[in-house]
């Protein structure tokens, strides 16, 4: 499986494809590429995907610009409705990997928090109790690897809230490497964060077959390379 690169993105978009069929297409988005157009005006994954497929596509899920991994687009409004229902009823299985600066308090745990989004700051915050503006955020994490300075977590995401993983992990003192917005010691040189949408299991809207979408980890990153070899290669 090819790992995507940012260089000449218009030409490389085909190498990012994880799955394509008559109902949807999925990509392994590199860090730094916006899923949709934003205020920077940089070319989005949606735009590149529509150039590649030569048709209008419908976005099914989002991941943050500095993160990498699985992004799914429906090819028809009917398939969009089917996939949206899977997200709504939480029948889609989503697994993330992230590298954090500090070991979490427990080796495995379930986190449930009330979160509020501040659109002006483009940041989410944990609040102590439910409010009119808050939404519930739930995830499970498991410590699966460590180096001399960093820790690899596997995340099972049960709700898809704004900056959810970043915010909830920072709240327990385990900030994602490179994520200065949520308190990382320093940013990564390429402005990425070490958060990767690794695996997504989606049901095909017509055949009802379960399809596993697995996005290779970023290349040319010594820390991801370390965990690929020392942890994920042994799973």
N, C-alpha and C positions, 0 to 999 in steps of 0.2 A: 504494500500500500504506500503510495506516495505521500510525503508530507508537504504541505503547501509552502510556497515561498511568495514573498511580496513582489519580487522583481518581475517587471513586465506583466503585471497582473492580468491585463486583458488577454494576453497570449497564454497565460498559465491557468486560466480558469478551468479548463478541462481536466487538469491534474488534481483539482480540488474535489472533483465529483466522487461521492461515496456510493450513491445509488441513484439510478434514474429509471423510471418506468412511465406508463401512460397516465399515472395519477399524481406523482410528485417527483421532485428531484432534491437530493440532499448534498450539501457541500461541507468540507472541512475548512472553515474560515480561518485564515491566519490572523494573528493579533495585529491590530492597527487598522484593519479594514472595517469601516462602519457597515452594519447590516443594512441600514437605510441611509438616505441622504441626511446630513446634519449641517450645522452652521458653518463647518469648514469648507463645504462644497466639494470634498474629496469623493471620488467615485465609490459608490456603495456596492456591496455584494449583490444586492437586488438588481442594480443596473447591469453589473457584469453577468449575472445569471440570465437576465433577459436577452442580452447580446448573445450569449452562448446558446440558449435554447431557441432564439428567434421567436419568442412569444411572451405574452404577458404572464407574469407569475404572481402568486399570492403568498405573502409571508405567513408562516405558521408559528415560528418561535424566534425569539431574539436572544442574543448574548451580547455582553458589553464589548465595546470597541477594543479595549486593551486585552480582552480574553480571546481564546481560540476554541475551535471545535465545531460540533455539529450544528448546522442551521438547515432548516427544512422549508421548502417552498411547494405549495400545491399548484397543479397545472390547470385546475378548473375550480369554479366556485363550489361545485358539489363535493369534490375531494377536500377543499378547504373546510367546508362545513363538517365533514366526517372527522378530519384530523383535529379541528378545534374542539369538537365534542370529546375526543380522547383526552385532550389537555384539560378540558373543563371537568370531566369526571375522573381525572387522574388515573387513567388506564395506561398512559404512556409511562414507561420506565426510563428515568433519566439519571445517569451516573456521571459525576464530575470528578476530576482530579485537581488537587491544588497543593502547592508547596507553601508552607507557612513558616514564619520566623520563630515562633515559640511553640513548644509542645503543649497541646491542649490539656486541660485539667484532668480529663479521663481519656483512656485509650480509645473508647467508643462511647457514643452518647447520642441521644435524640434532643434536638433543640427546638423549642417552641417559643416564639416571641411575638409581641405586637410591634409592628413597624410603621413608621410614618415616612413618607417621601417629601423631601423639600425640593421642589422643581427648580427653584432659583439657584440653589447650590448644587443641583444634580447629585443629591446624596440622600441616603436613607438613615433613619435613626431608630434605635430601640426605645420604646416607651414602656413604663412599668405596668400599664393596664390599658384595656381597650378604650379607644376614644372614637369620636365621630370620623376622624381622618385615618385611623390606623387599620391595618389589615394583618391577619394572622400569617406568620411565616413558619414553616416546619421543614426540618431536614434531619437526616441521620448522618453522622460522620464516623469514620473508623481510621485510626492511625495504622498505616500499612508499611511505612518505611521511614528511615532517618539517615541523615548524614551527620557530619560533625557539627553542623550549624543549623540545618533545616530539617523539616518534617513533612512527609508526604501523607496527605489525607485523601481517602475515598469518600465522596459525598453522594448520598441518595437524596435527591431533591423531591419534596412532596408538594411544594407550592412554588410558583414561579413569580416571585415579587422582585421589584426594582432593587438591584444590587444585593439581593438576599444573602447569598453565600458570603460575600465580602463583609457585609454588615454584621451578620450573626457570628462569624468567626472572630472578627475584631472585638465584638462584645465579650467574648470569653478569653481575650488576650492572645489570640492566635491570628495575627494579621497576615494576609497573603503577601508573599514576597513581591516587592515592586509597587504595592498598592498604597502610595503615599496619601491618597484621599482618605484612607481609613487608618492611617497611622504607621505605615511601613517606615523603617529607618531611612531608606533611600529608594529612589526610583530605579527601574531598569533602564539601561542605556537606550533601548529601542522603545521605551514608554509602554511596554507590555506589562501585564501582571501574570503571575504564574497560576492562572486559573484556566482549565481546559474542559470543555464539554465533551467528554470522552465517549460515552455510549448512550444511545437512545434506541429503545425498542418501540416501534410503531406498527399498528395494524393497517395493512393495505386496505383502502376503502372499498374495493370491489371483491378481491379474493378472500379477504379477512385473514390472510396469512400474516404471522408475526415476522417483522423484518428487523434485524439487528443492524444498526448504523454505528460503526466504530471509527472514530477519527484518530489517526496517528498523532502522536505527540510532536510538538514543534522540533525541527532540526536545528543544528548549529547553536545549541544552548547546552552548556556543560552540565547544568544542574538537572534538566530534564534527561539528558543523556545518562547521567549517573543513576537516576532512579529507573530508567528503562532497563539498564543492565543489572543493577543490584536488587531491584524489587519486582518490577513488572515482568522481567524475564524469568523470574522464579515462581510466578503465580500459577 
